């Protein structure tokens, strides 16, 4: 089975044709268990997510805040392995037909073997990888393996990324560009931050790839704000929190499904409010 990078592009293009941003949801594999994690990610798509990211839990998640760190710890204590992450990607894609990416730090991929990881992820129907800590200068081997398997390689840019380096990163990436809305780790915040809009504008000046904004979005109002200037809105910690705070699994599944619906309404409202994301 080939990778699903083309499907990822089609879904992002369809959202743009509908004059809205795409909704991208994140949840780590193995949380709260491997099987229940599959159910939770599936519920996110059923609720309104266009694309999902399945996280590979890591013991030192430098980009992730306390909410996702807690979920990662639960998954790791439960014994989640790379094969479970890839299986989660495969089961969710098979059940929903949606593009599913793996978000992972580089060390587990390096230890597993980049060519093997790319092959297994593509065979499962994965659309690609988001690699927040892989320097573009050291990414050639992975990018070749990913391209050979039809996988997208998504890099992360931040407000501190200077224009020259921004151009280098976006030239190497495929699928979309992950724009971190602010400096710091993942987590829900009262405000998304004005730096995000400027970063999207600077990123668009270097690439025709869609630019999706993550870090800090947790409700429909924030999703609408970001949807007014970005091609996609990425939400992670808010979904994790719904599961962490639920009294039981069924309530948690209902919670993530409901949140996805609220956010989906938000990304549509962002464009109808007259703040269309205009490309040069």
C-alpha positions in Angstrom: 0.0 0.0 0.0 1.4 3.4 -1.0 1.6 6.4 1.3 -1.2 8.9 1.4 0.7 12.2 0.9 -1.5 12.9 -2.2 -4.7 12.4 -0.1 -3.3 14.9 2.4 -2.9 17.4 -0.4 -6.4 16.7 -1.7 -8.0 17.3 1.7 -6.1 20.6 2.2 -7.1 21.7 -1.3 -10.7 20.7 -0.7 -10.8 22.8 2.5 -9.3 25.8 0.6 -11.9 25.3 -2.2 -14.6 25.5 0.5 -13.1 28.8 1.6 -12.2 27.5 5.1 -9.2 26.2 7.0 -8.6 22.5 7.6 -9.0 21.2 11.1 -6.0 19.0 12.2 -6.3 17.1 15.5 -3.5 15.4 17.5 -3.5 12.6 20.0 -0.6 10.4 21.1 -0.9 6.7 20.4 -1.4 4.4 23.3 -3.4 6.9 25.3 -5.3 6.0 27.3 -4.5 2.5 25.8 -3.6 1.5 22.3 -7.1 0.2 21.5 -8.9 3.1 23.1 -6.5 5.6 21.5 -7.6 4.3 18.1 -11.2 4.9 19.2 -10.4 8.4 20.4 -8.6 9.5 17.2 -11.5 8.0 15.1 -14.0 10.0 17.2 -12.0 13.1 16.4 -12.5 12.5 12.7 -16.1 11.6 13.2 -16.6 14.9 15.0 -15.1 17.1 12.3 -11.3 16.8 12.0 -10.1 16.7 8.4 -6.6 15.4 9.2 -5.2 13.8 12.3 -1.7 13.5 13.8 -0.9 10.4 15.8 1.9 11.1 18.2 4.8 8.7 19.0 5.1 9.0 22.8 8.6 10.1 23.9 10.3 10.2 27.3 11.7 13.6 26.6 9.2 15.5 24.6 10.9 18.9 24.3 8.0 20.6 22.3 5.2 19.3 24.5 3.7 20.9 27.5 2.4 19.2 30.7 -0.9 17.9 29.3 0.6 16.0 26.4 3.6 14.9 28.7 1.0 13.4 31.0 -0.6 11.5 28.1 2.8 10.3 26.8 3.7 9.0 30.3 0.4 7.1 30.5 1.1 5.6 27.1 4.7 4.7 27.9 3.7 3.1 31.2 1.2 1.1 29.3 4.0 -0.3 27.2 3.3 1.4 23.9 5.8 0.6 21.1 6.6 2.0 17.7 4.7 -0.9 16.1 1.6 0.2 18.1 1.9 3.7 16.8 2.1 2.5 13.2 -0.8 0.2 13.8 -2.8 3.1 15.2 -2.1 5.1 12.1 -3.2 2.1 10.0 -6.4 1.3 11.9 -7.6 5.0 12.0 -6.9 5.5 8.2 -8.7 2.2 7.4 -11.7 3.1 9.5 -12.1 6.7 8.3 -10.2 7.2 5.0 -8.8 10.4 6.5 -5.1 11.4 6.1 -3.2 10.3 9.2 0.3 11.6 9.9 2.8 10.5 12.6 4.2 13.2 14.7 7.5 12.1 16.3 10.8 13.2 17.5 13.8 12.0 15.5 15.5 9.7 18.0 12.9 6.9 17.8 12.9 7.0 14.0 16.7 6.9 13.9 16.8 3.9 16.2 14.1 2.1 14.4 15.8 2.8 11.1 14.5 5.6 8.8 14.0 3.4 5.7 12.2 0.7 7.8 10.0 3.4 9.5 9.1 5.0 6.2 8.2 1.6 4.7 6.1 0.5 7.7 4.3 3.8 7.9 3.5 3.9 4.2 2.4 0.2 4.3 0.0 1.2 7.1 -1.5 4.0 4.9 0.2 6.9 6.7 0.3 10.2 4.9 3.7 11.3 6.3 5.6 12.5 9.3 5.9 15.7 11.3 9.5 15.9 12.7 9.8 18.9 15.0 13.4 18.3 16.1 15.0 17.1 12.9 17.3 19.9 11.5 16.7 20.4 7.8 20.4 20.2 7.3 20.4 16.6 8.6 17.2 15.5 6.9 18.3 14.3 3.5 18.4 10.6 4.4 14.9 10.7 5.9 13.5 12.8 3.0 14.7 10.4 0.4 13.2 7.4 2.3 9.9 9.3 2.7 9.7 10.4 -0.9 10.4 6.8 -2.1 7.4 5.7 0.0 5.1 8.5 -1.0 5.2 10.1 2.5 5.1 13.8 3.2 7.7 15.4 5.4 6.4 18.3 7.5 8.8 20.6 9.3 8.0 23.0 12.1 8.8 26.8 11.9 8.6 29.3 14.7 8.3 33.0 15.2 12.1 33.1 15.8 12.9 31.5 12.5 14.6 34.0 10.3 13.6 34.5 6.7 16.6 32.9 5.1 16.3 29.7 7.2 12.5 29.8 6.7 13.0 29.5 3.0 15.4 26.6 3.4 13.0 24.7 5.6 10.0 25.2 3.4 11.9 24.2 0.3 12.7 20.9 1.9 9.3 20.2 3.3 6.2 18.6 1.7 2.5 18.3 2.6 2.2 21.5 4.6 4.3 23.7 6.9 3.6 23.5 10.7 3.8 27.0 12.0 4.2 27.2 15.8 2.0 30.1 16.9 4.4 31.2 19.7 7.6 30.4 21.4 7.3 27.7 24.0 5.7 24.2 24.4 2.2 22.9 23.5 -0.7 23.7 25.7 -4.0 25.5 25.8 -3.7 29.3 26.2 -6.0 32.3 26.7 -4.7 33.9 23.5 -3.1 32.4 20.4 -0.8 35.3 20.0 -0.3 37.9 17.3 3.1 36.4 16.2 1.2 33.7 14.4 -0.2 35.9 11.7 3.1 37.4 10.9 4.8 34.0 10.8 2.2 32.7 8.3 2.7 35.7 6.1 6.5 35.3 6.2 6.1 31.6 5.5 3.8 32.1 2.6 6.4 34.4 1.0 8.7 31.4 0.7 6.4 28.5 -0.4 3.1 27.5 -2.0 2.6 24.8 0.6 -0.4 25.2 2.9 0.6 26.7 6.3 -1.1 25.2 9.3 -0.9 26.8 12.7 -0.6 24.9 16.0 0.3 25.5 19.7 -2.3 27.2 21.9 -5.6 26.7 20.1 -8.2 25.2 22.4 -11.7 26.5 21.5 -13.9 27.5 18.6 -13.2 31.2 19.0 -9.4 30.7 18.8 -9.9 28.3 15.9 -11.9 30.9 14.1 -9.2 33.5 14.7 -6.5 31.3 13.3 -8.6 30.1 10.4 -8.9 33.7 9.3 -5.2 33.8 8.2 -4.0 30.1 8.1 -4.7 27.2 5.8 -5.1 24.8 8.7 -5.7 24.9 12.5 -3.9 22.3 14.6 -5.3 21.3 18.0 -3.7 18.8 20.4 -3.7 19.5 24.1 -7.4 20.4 24.2 -8.3 16.9 22.9 -5.9 15.3 25.4 -7.4 17.3 28.2 -10.9 16.1 27.3 -9.8 12.5 27.8 -7.7 13.2 30.9 -10.6 15.0 32.7 -13.4 12.6 31.6 -14.8 10.3 34.4 -14.7 7.3 32.0 -13.8 6.4 28.5 -17.2 6.8 27.0 -17.4 10.3 28.3 -14.0 11.0 27.0 -14.9 9.8 23.5 -18.0 11.9 23.6 -15.9 14.9 24.7 -13.3 14.7 21.9 -16.1 14.2 19.4 -17.9 17.2 20.6 -14.8 19.3 20.7 -14.0 18.4 17.1 -17.4 19.5 16.2 -17.0 22.9 18.0 -13.6 23.5 16.4 -14.9 22.5 12.9 -17.6 25.2 13.3 -14.9 27.6 14.4 -12.6 27.1 11.3 -15.6 27.8 9.1 -16.7 30.9 11.0 -13.2 32.3 10.7 -13.6 32.8 6.9 -17.3 33.9 7.0 -16.3 36.7 9.4 -14.6 38.4 6.5 -11.0 37.5 7.3 -10.2 35.4 4.4 -6.7 33.9 4.2 -5.3 35.7 1.1 -2.3 34.3 -0.7 -0.1 36.5 -2.8 
